[in-house]
Amino acid sequence: MNRPADTGLTDDWWTELGIHPRRNGGPMKPLMRELIVWLSDQGYALTTSHNIVRAALRLGEWMGRDSIAITDLQLQTIPTLVQADNTAHPSHKVANESTAAVERFLRTTQHLSPAQDPETRGNAQICLSQWCSELRSIGFGHSWIGKAKAWAGPFLDLIEDDNGVLDWGVANAELINDYVLDFSHHYSSSATQCLAALLRSLLSWAAINGHATVDKSALVLSVHRSPARLPQGLPADQVATLIASIDSSTPVDKRDLAIIVMLTRLGVRVGEIAQLTLDDIDWHQPALQVIGKNGRVLVLPMPTDVGDTLVQYLRVRHAKSGVRHVFIRSLAPVTALGRSGISNVVTARAKAAGLTGVYAHRLRHTLAAGILASGGDLESIRQLLGHADSAQSLSYARLDAEPLRALAPVWGRLP
């Protein structure tokens, strides 16, 4: 899409862009030039950009109708306006989906003040934001913070009264453990243990910071954990099927192949791949530098097949200037592919190959099982997988002992 010239938004200018607006845009009209530049910078296709511009004009028309200025617009107002239009005109639902990109533009360009951000609205959300900020400041990573918000956050809604005040007094043992019990019906015992630890942290933090008068962290009961399953790697034939199913005919194919080969050959975590930048690749060694858990820096040797697939992908990688992450989204906004995006690549490619039960972390187990099968030891696994200590690698010791079970005599019976 052409960038707008330094002239007014005349009818000729709209026509040149292929847009024929039937609305005047109301309070959104002065932002149209900035919006179109933003869409171009984000890498949106021409047709998609047209739809987003039209959505912005519709939003401006609704705002004008309700006498809402840009300075008065709140994020929670946008879904309300969209829902009202969808109810009045069901045929508009598909077109109104583009409003999400307009909302992202308003947030990114700071046309919505921080005070209007939903994360800072309401005492429960304020408290959650403050607690998560402290967790982040003491070194907890993205994954743990995400669990704190998604799992422990809703607990605060239970103790928020009708006036928006958090009543920590109602957080008794019954309420706390009923919340944990209900959670356990939908999640694994390992996830439930995480929730219990998060609630203890939250309750202790609330008392230390004066939100609650009593530390109630001890009221959270211990969670029984089911015996851990053996790490399950993929058989070699399924790994070959997964890789062979990607024909590498498009840039997306080349990207996905590079991701899957890296996972199977290096055993890296999805977060480590998502954070990988062009500066982390040393073509002279050759080696890759990844940031593991707790900020640990790992330098991994780069096998030939990993290097080959990376080169094939990087030759067709189309990213905006300044985007240094290796793996990027195929659709706008053309930014780094996140953790969930990396995971989705594996599950989608496995499904297309006719494989079930395949996920990114299982490829990590595959590498560890392969090291043991080829005569490697637990120390080799620890170093390659980036475990902080040997105890984390001991789960794979059970894999090494498994073939010996058939040789063990039954108790009380002579061999």
C-alpha positions in Angstrom: 0.0 0.0 0.0 1.2 3.5 -0.9 2.0 5.8 2.0 -0.2 8.9 2.2 1.3 12.1 0.9 1.5 15.2 3.0 -1.8 16.4 1.8 -5.4 16.2 3.1 -7.4 13.1 2.8 -9.1 14.1 -0.4 -11.5 12.0 -2.4 -8.8 11.6 -5.1 -6.4 10.3 -2.4 -8.9 7.7 -1.2 -9.6 6.6 -4.8 -5.9 6.2 -5.5 -5.8 3.7 -2.6 -8.7 1.8 -3.9 -11.0 2.8 -1.0 -14.3 4.4 -1.5 -15.5 5.3 2.0 -19.2 5.7 2.6 -18.6 7.2 6.1 -16.8 10.3 7.2 -14.9 8.5 9.9 -16.0 10.9 12.7 -13.3 11.2 15.4 -11.2 8.5 13.7 -10.7 10.5 10.5 -7.7 12.5 11.7 -5.9 9.2 12.5 -6.4 7.6 9.0 -3.0 8.8 7.7 -1.2 7.4 10.7 -3.2 4.2 10.6 -2.3 3.5 6.9 1.4 4.1 7.6 1.2 1.7 10.6 -0.5 -1.0 8.5 2.2 -0.6 5.9 4.9 -0.9 8.5 3.3 -4.0 10.0 3.3 -5.7 6.6 -0.5 -6.1 6.1 -1.6 -7.0 2.6 -3.4 -4.5 0.5 -6.9 -6.1 0.7 -6.5 -6.6 4.5 -5.4 -3.0 5.0 -8.5 -1.8 3.1 -10.8 -3.8 5.3 -9.1 -2.5 8.5 -9.4 1.1 7.2 -13.1 0.6 6.6 -13.4 -0.9 10.1 -11.7 2.2 11.5 -14.2 4.5 9.7 -17.1 2.4 11.0 -15.7 2.7 14.5 -15.4 6.5 14.0 -19.0 6.7 12.9 -20.2 4.8 16.0 -18.1 7.1 18.2 -19.5 10.2 16.5 -23.1 8.9 17.0 -22.5 8.4 20.7 -20.4 11.6 21.1 -17.2 9.7 22.1 -14.0 11.6 21.4 -10.7 9.8 20.9 -9.5 11.0 24.3 -12.6 9.5 25.9 -12.4 6.1 24.1 -11.8 3.2 26.4 -10.8 -0.3 25.3 -13.8 -1.9 26.9 -16.0 0.5 24.8 -14.8 -0.9 21.5 -16.2 -4.5 22.0 -19.5 -2.9 23.3 -19.8 -0.8 20.1 -19.0 -3.9 17.9 -21.4 -6.1 19.8 -24.2 -3.5 19.4 -23.6 -3.3 15.6 -23.4 -7.1 15.3 -26.7 -7.4 17.1 -28.4 -4.8 14.9 -26.8 -6.0 11.7 -25.8 -9.7 11.9 -24.4 -9.5 8.3 -21.7 -7.1 9.6 -20.0 -9.7 11.9 -17.3 -10.8 9.5 -16.4 -7.2 8.5 -16.3 -6.1 12.1 -13.6 -8.6 12.9 -11.2 -6.2 11.4 -11.9 -3.8 14.4 -9.4 -5.9 16.4 -6.6 -4.6 14.3 -7.9 -1.0 14.8 -7.9 -1.6 18.5 -4.3 -2.9 18.4 -3.3 0.2 16.4 -4.8 2.5 19.0 -3.0 0.8 21.8 0.4 0.5 20.0 0.3 4.2 19.0 -0.7 5.2 22.5 -3.9 6.9 21.5 -5.4 5.2 24.5 -4.0 6.3 27.8 -2.5 3.8 30.2 -5.3 4.5 32.6 -7.7 3.0 30.1 -5.9 -0.2 29.8 -8.0 -3.1 31.1 -5.1 -4.6 33.0 -5.2 -1.6 35.4 -9.0 -1.5 35.8 -10.6 -2.7 39.1 -9.0 -3.6 42.4 -8.6 -7.3 41.5 -6.8 -6.4 38.3 -4.6 -3.8 40.0 -3.6 -6.3 42.7 -2.9 -9.0 40.1 -0.8 -6.6 38.1 1.2 -5.5 41.1 1.8 -9.1 42.2 2.9 -10.2 38.7 5.3 -7.2 38.6 6.9 -8.4 41.8 7.2 -12.0 40.5 8.8 -10.6 37.3 11.2 -8.5 39.3 12.5 -11.5 41.3 13.3 -13.5 38.2 10.2 -15.5 37.3 9.8 -16.0 33.6 7.1 -15.4 31.0 5.6 -18.9 31.4 5.2 -18.6 35.2 3.8 -15.0 35.0 1.3 -16.3 32.4 0.1 -19.0 34.8 -0.2 -16.5 37.6 -2.5 -14.4 35.6 -4.6 -17.2 34.0 -4.8 -19.5 37.0 -4.4 -17.5 40.2 -5.9 -14.3 38.8 -9.5 -15.5 38.8 -9.2 -16.2 42.6 -9.1 -12.5 43.2 -12.4 -12.1 41.5 -14.0 -14.4 44.1 -13.0 -12.1 46.9 -13.9 -8.8 45.2 -17.2 -7.4 46.5 -19.8 -5.5 44.6 -18.0 -2.2 45.2 -14.8 -3.5 43.7 -13.0 -3.9 47.0 -11.0 -7.0 47.8 -12.2 -8.6 51.0 -9.3 -10.9 52.0 -11.3 -11.9 55.1 -13.6 -14.1 53.0 -10.5 -16.1 51.8 -10.9 -18.9 54.3 -9.6 -22.5 54.0 -12.8 -23.7 52.5 -12.9 -21.1 49.7 -9.3 -21.4 48.9 -9.2 -25.2 48.7 -12.6 -25.4 46.9 -11.0 -23.2 44.2 -8.0 -25.6 44.0 -10.3 -28.6 43.9 -12.4 -27.2 41.1 -9.2 -26.4 39.1 -8.0 -30.0 39.5 -11.1 -31.3 37.7 -9.9 -29.6 34.5 -6.1 -29.8 34.8 -3.4 -32.3 35.6 -2.0 -32.9 39.1 1.2 -31.2 38.0 -0.7 -28.0 37.0 -2.8 -28.2 40.2 0.5 -28.2 42.2 1.6 -25.1 40.3 -1.7 -23.4 41.2 -1.3 -24.3 44.9 2.2 -22.7 44.8 0.9 -19.6 43.1 -1.9 -19.2 45.6 0.6 -19.5 48.5 2.7 -16.9 46.9 -0.2 -14.5 46.3 -1.6 -14.9 49.8 1.8 -14.4 51.4 2.5 -11.3 49.1 -0.9 -9.8 50.1 0.0 -10.0 53.8 3.6 -8.7 53.4 2.4 -5.7 51.4 -0.5 -4.8 53.8 -3.4 -5.9 51.5 -4.4 -8.6 54.0 -4.0 -8.5 57.7 -3.2 -12.2 58.1 -0.9 -14.4 56.0 -3.2 -17.3 54.8 -0.7 -19.1 52.6 -0.6 -22.0 55.1 -4.3 -22.7 54.4 -3.5 -24.0 50.9 -3.4 -27.8 51.3 -0.8 -29.9 49.6 -1.7 -31.5 46.3 -1.2 -35.2 45.7 0.8 -35.6 42.6 0.2 -38.6 40.4 3.4 -40.7 39.6 5.2 -39.0 36.8 5.0 -40.8 33.5 8.1 -41.9 31.6 9.2 -39.3 29.1 7.8 -40.4 25.7 10.0 -39.8 22.7 8.9 -40.3 19.1 10.0 -43.4 17.2 12.5 -42.8 14.5 10.1 -43.7 11.7 7.6 -41.1 13.0 10.3 -38.4 13.1 11.2 -39.2 9.6 7.6 -39.1 8.5 7.1 -35.7 10.1 10.1 -34.2 8.4 9.4 -35.8 5.0 5.9 -34.5 5.1 7.2 -30.9 4.6 8.0 -30.3 0.9 9.8 -27.0 1.4 8.2 -25.4 -1.6 7.1 -22.1 0.1 8.8 -19.8 2.7 6.4 -21.1 5.3 7.4 -24.7 4.6 11.0 -23.8 4.9 10.4 -22.0 8.2 8.5 -24.9 9.7 11.0 -27.4 8.5 13.8 -25.4 10.2 11.9 -25.3 13.4 11.1 -29.0 13.5 14.7 -30.0 12.6 16.0 -27.7 15.3 13.7 -29.2 17.9 14.5 -32.8 17.0 18.3 -32.3 16.6 19.0 -29.9 19.5 16.2 -30.5 21.9 15.6 -26.8 22.6 12.5 -25.5 24.2 9.9 -23.6 22.2 10.6 -20.4 24.3 14.3 -20.7 23.3 13.5 -21.0 19.6 11.0 -18.1 19.9 13.8 -15.9 21.4 16.5 -16.9 18.9 17.8 -13.9 16.9 20.1 -13.5 13.9 22.8 -12.4 16.3 22.7 -15.7 18.1 23.9 -17.7 15.1 27.6 -18.2 14.8 28.3 -19.5 11.3 32.1 -19.8 11.9 31.9 -22.3 14.8 29.1 -23.3 13.8 26.9 -22.9 16.9 23.7 -21.4 18.3 23.4 -19.4 21.4 20.1 -19.8 23.2 18.7 -18.3 26.5 17.5 -21.1 28.7 15.5 -21.0 31.9 16.4 -18.4 34.5 18.4 -16.5 31.8 21.1 -19.2 31.5 23.1 -18.8 28.3 23.7 -22.0 26.4 25.9 -22.5 23.3 24.9 -25.5 21.3 26.8 -27.0 18.4 24.9 -26.7 15.1 24.6 -30.0 13.2 24.8 -29.8 9.4 21.1 -30.5 8.8 20.1 -27.8 11.2 22.4 -25.3 9.4 21.2 -26.4 6.0 17.5 -25.9 6.9 18.3 -22.6 8.5 20.1 -21.3 5.4 17.2 -22.4 3.1 14.8 -20.5 5.3 16.8 -17.4 5.8 17.2 -17.0 2.1 13.4 -16.5 1.8 12.8 -14.9 5.1 11.0 -11.6 4.5 11.1 -9.3 7.6 11.0 -5.6 8.2 14.2 -3.8 8.9 15.0 -4.1 12.6 13.2 -7.5 13.1 16.1 -9.6 14.4 14.2 -12.7 15.5 15.0 -15.7 13.3 11.5 -17.1 13.1 8.7 -14.6 12.1 5.0 -14.8 11.4 3.9 -15.5 7.9 0.9 -13.0 8.2 0.8 -9.4 9.4 1.8 -8.1 11.7 5.2 -9.5 10.5 6.8 -9.9 13.9 8.5 -12.6 15.9 6.8 -16.0 16.0 5.9 -16.5 19.7 6.0 -19.6 21.9 2.4 -20.6 21.0 3.2 -20.1 17.3 6.2 -22.4 17.5 4.1 -25.0 19.3 1.3 -24.7 16.8 3.8 -25.3 13.9 4.6 -28.7 15.4 1.1 -29.8 16.1 -0.3 -28.6 12.8 2.5 -30.3 10.8 2.1 -33.6 12.8 -1.6 -33.6 12.1 -1.0 -33.0 8.4 1.4 -36.0 8.4 -1.2 -38.2 10.1 0.5 -38.4 13.4 -1.2 -38.1 16.8 0.0 -37.1 20.2 2.9 -35.1 18.8 3.8 -31.8 20.5 7.0 -29.7 20.6 8.3 -30.9 24.0 7.9 -34.5 23.0 10.6 -33.8 20.3 12.9 -32.8 23.2 12.2 -36.1 24.9 13.0 -37.8 21.5 16.5 -36.3 21.5 17.2 -37.5 25.1 16.0 -41.0 24.4 18.1 -41.1 21.3 21.2 -40.1 23.3 20.7 -43.0 25.7 20.0 -45.5 23.0 23.3 -44.6 21.3 25.3 -45.1 24.5 25.3 -41.6 25.9 25.0 -40.8 29.6 22.9 -38.5 31.8 25.6 -35.8 31.9 25.4 -35.6 28.1 21.7 -35.1 28.3 22.1 -32.5 31.0 24.5 -30.4 29.0 22.6 -30.6 25.7 19.2 -30.0 27.1 20.4 -27.2 29.4 19.3 -28.6 32.7 20.5 -26.6 35.7 21.5 -29.7 37.6 21.7 -33.4 37.2 18.5 -34.0 39.2 16.4 -32.7 36.2 18.0 -35.3 33.9 17.2 -38.3 36.2 13.7 -38.8 34.8 15.5 -40.2 31.7 17.4 -42.7 33.8 14.1 -44.6 34.1 14.1 -44.9 30.3 17.6 -46.4 30.5 16.4 -49.0 33.1 13.1 -49.9 31.3 14.6 -52.5 28.9 16.1 -54.3 32.0 12.7 -55.0 33.6 12.1 -58.0 31.5 15.3 -59.5 32.7 14.5 -59.1 36.4 13.3 -62.3 38.0 9.9 -62.4 39.7 10.2 -62.0 43.5 10.3 -65.4 45.1 11.1 -67.3 42.0 14.6 -68.6 41.1 16.0 -67.6 37.7 
